[in-house]
Amino acid sequence: MGKVYDVAIVGGGIAGYTAALTAKHLLLDYIWLGESLFGGKLRAAETVTNFPAIAGAGADFVEALERQQTREGVHFTKARIDGIYASGGKFLLTSGAETFESRSAILATGLEVKGRLKGENEFLGRGVSYCAVCDGALYRGKRIAAVLSSAAFEEEAEYLARFAEKVYCYCLYPGNNLHGERVEVCSGIPLAVEGTDRVNRLITSEGAVPVSGVFLLKECAPPQALVGGLHTDGTHVSVNRDLSTNLPGLFAAGDVTGRPYQYAKAAGEGCVAAHSARAFLRQTHEKSD
Ligand SMILES: Cc1cc2nc3c(=O)[nH]c(=O)nc-3n(C[C@H](O)[C@H](O)[C@H](O)COP(=O)(O)OP(=O)(O)OC[C@H]3O[C@@H](n4cnc5c(N)ncnc54)[C@H](O)[C@@H]3O)c2cc1C
């Protein structure tokens, strides 16, 4: 058996960072995992004026965070987590073939509301998937669609073609470098996923495409797709004041728990979640200071 961490923190944004920084100061044995470090939204901000002691572009904010992260020795592990499973008082986190184990976990995966397809939530687990490695083999010999949010997902789309009869690829970015006999790059903008008990077509701006499954390959999957049995309001993780979820030992922080979507709220929640994880560990595993 591999190492079991006190806490696994998922998400390389400000909520995940503050949780990792706090976990380090609380002397927890943590692992901080994320698709990218301080990526996306942090860098995208034109000017940040509402966070204590910061006045400048998002890129300057990131620089300041990187300096602090190095100074404090907060270790980051680059990994896109595709599943979190709770079993026997532990969490198993998977990233392709790689796995991580922990006694508690903090979900700080942010939120991607923009760009959701109609029917995406409704057909989750019934033909809608966010992970080629997890679900690709279920579509052996079938026709499927893949909606790629960036070129980073081209390898996953090509992987799907190892199983599927045909993968219709919709690239939401200019240019692509997709290859494969069974890969077809399509024009048109995906609008909705439709079906009866399961997905049977993708609706695009150029018409309906009959498919058995739709893979939405994007950075941020909805939290309920990542963790089975997690209570949400459909969009946000339902949390208590200490940021605990309905799953014992699992906490959530940042945009993923709801509004306001702001750095200060995300950072504050990251801190609270780490303290709550420590309290949980002390109760359940009698971890001493
Ligand atoms: C253009 C823009 C400007 C903004 N300007 C401001 C501002 O000026 N002031 C302000 O207060 N707020 C601003 N915001 C809002 C602010 O960016 C968010 O509230 C904040 O970034 C939330 O932090 P977070 O850590 O919860 O989520 P995020 O910053 O979204 O970070 C989540 C991270 O988790 C990663 N992740 C997701 N799923 C997985 C997975 N399965 N495995 C591994 N990693 C994963 C993502 O890649 C991402 O890096 C702005 C937002 C945008 C888009």
The ligand as a Tripos MOL2 file, in Angstrom:
@<TRIPOS>MOLECULE
LIG
   53    58     1     0     0
SMALL
NO_CHARGES

@<TRIPOS>ATOM
      1 C1        -11.8660   37.2040  -15.6490 C.3       1 LIG1
      2 C2        -12.1050   37.0990  -14.1700 C.ar      1 LIG1
      3 C3        -11.7540   38.1460  -13.3340 C.ar      1 LIG1
      4 C4        -11.9700   38.0680  -11.9490 C.ar      1 LIG1
      5 N1        -11.6380   39.1250  -11.1740 N.ar      1 LIG1
      6 C5        -11.8380   39.0560   -9.8430 C.ar      1 LIG1
      7 C6        -11.4700   40.1480   -8.9980 C.ar      1 LIG1
      8 O1        -10.9600   41.1600   -9.4620 O.2       1 LIG1
      9 N2        -11.6950   40.0190   -7.6640 N.ar      1 LIG1
     10 C7        -12.2480   38.8780   -7.0970 C.ar      1 LIG1
     11 O2        -12.4140   38.8250   -5.8890 O.2       1 LIG1
     12 N3        -12.5980   37.8380   -7.8730 N.ar      1 LIG1
     13 C8        -12.4180   37.8810   -9.2260 C.ar      1 LIG1
     14 N4        -12.7780   36.8240  -10.0170 N.ar      1 LIG1
     15 C9        -13.3420   35.6110   -9.3690 C.3       1 LIG1
     16 C10       -12.2070   34.7180   -8.8370 C.3       1 LIG1
     17 O3        -11.3540   34.4140   -9.9150 O.3       1 LIG1
     18 C11       -12.7500   33.4230   -8.2160 C.3       1 LIG1
     19 O4        -13.6910   33.7170   -7.2320 O.3       1 LIG1
     20 C12       -11.5890   32.6050   -7.6060 C.3       1 LIG1
     21 O5        -10.5900   32.3530   -8.5740 O.3       1 LIG1
     22 C13       -12.0990   31.2940   -7.0380 C.3       1 LIG1
     23 O6        -11.0110   30.5600   -6.5710 O.3       1 LIG1
     24 P1        -11.1080   28.9650   -6.4540 P.3       1 LIG1
     25 O7         -9.8040   28.5190   -5.9480 O.co2     1 LIG1
     26 O8        -12.3420   28.6040   -5.7270 O.co2     1 LIG1
     27 O9        -11.3490   28.4500   -7.9500 O.3       1 LIG1
     28 P2        -10.4550   28.5680   -9.2480 P.3       1 LIG1
     29 O10        -9.6500   29.8090   -9.2670 O.co2     1 LIG1
     30 O11       -11.4050   28.3420  -10.3730 O.co2     1 LIG1
     31 O12        -9.4350   27.3570   -9.1290 O.3       1 LIG1
     32 C14        -9.8550   26.0420   -9.2170 C.3       1 LIG1
     33 C15        -8.7280   25.2350   -9.8170 C.3       1 LIG1
     34 O13        -9.0290   23.8480   -9.6980 O.3       1 LIG1
     35 C16        -8.6150   23.1960  -10.8880 C.3       1 LIG1
     36 N5         -9.3820   21.9800  -11.0610 N.ar      1 LIG1
     37 C17       -10.6980   21.8610  -11.3460 C.ar      1 LIG1
     38 N6        -11.0500   20.5870  -11.4200 N.ar      1 LIG1
     39 C18        -9.9210   19.8820  -11.1800 C.ar      1 LIG1
     40 C19        -9.6430   18.4860  -11.1450 C.ar      1 LIG1
     41 N7        -10.5850   17.5860  -11.3640 N.pl3     1 LIG1
     42 N8         -8.3780   18.0810  -10.8670 N.ar      1 LIG1
     43 C20        -7.3840   19.0000  -10.6560 C.ar      1 LIG1
     44 N9         -7.5960   20.3230  -10.6960 N.ar      1 LIG1
     45 C21        -8.8520   20.7600  -10.9510 C.ar      1 LIG1
     46 C22        -8.8550   24.1970  -11.9910 C.3       1 LIG1
     47 O14        -8.0270   23.9120  -13.1020 O.3       1 LIG1
     48 C23        -8.4850   25.5090  -11.2990 C.3       1 LIG1
     49 O15        -7.1270   25.8260  -11.4980 O.3       1 LIG1
     50 C24       -12.5690   36.8920  -11.3900 C.ar      1 LIG1
     51 C25       -12.9120   35.8220  -12.2300 C.ar      1 LIG1
     52 C26       -12.6780   35.9150  -13.6010 C.ar      1 LIG1
     53 C27       -13.0540   34.7390  -14.4820 C.3       1 LIG1
@<TRIPOS>BOND
     1     1     2 1
     2     2     3 ar
     3     2    52 ar
     4     3     4 ar
     5     4     5 ar
     6     4    50 ar
     7     5     6 ar
     8     6     7 ar
     9     6    13 1
    10     7     8 2
    11     7     9 ar
    12     9    10 ar
    13    10    11 2
    14    10    12 ar
    15    12    13 ar
    16    13    14 ar
    17    14    15 1
    18    14    50 ar
    19    15    16 1
    20    16    17 1
    21    16    18 1
    22    18    19 1
    23    18    20 1
    24    20    21 1
    25    20    22 1
    26    22    23 1
    27    23    24 1
    28    24    25 2
    29    24    26 1
    30    24    27 1
    31    27    28 1
    32    28    29 2
    33    28    30 1
    34    28    31 1
    35    31    32 1
    36    32    33 1
    37    33    34 1
    38    33    48 1
    39    34    35 1
    40    35    36 1
    41    35    46 1
    42    36    37 ar
    43    36    45 ar
    44    37    38 ar
    45    38    39 ar
    46    39    40 ar
    47    39    45 ar
    48    40    41 1
    49    40    42 ar
    50    42    43 ar
    51    43    44 ar
    52    44    45 ar
    53    46    47 1
    54    46    48 1
    55    48    49 1
    56    50    51 ar
    57    51    52 ar
    58    52    53 1
@<TRIPOS>SUBSTRUCTURE
     1 LIG1         1 GROUP 0 **** ****
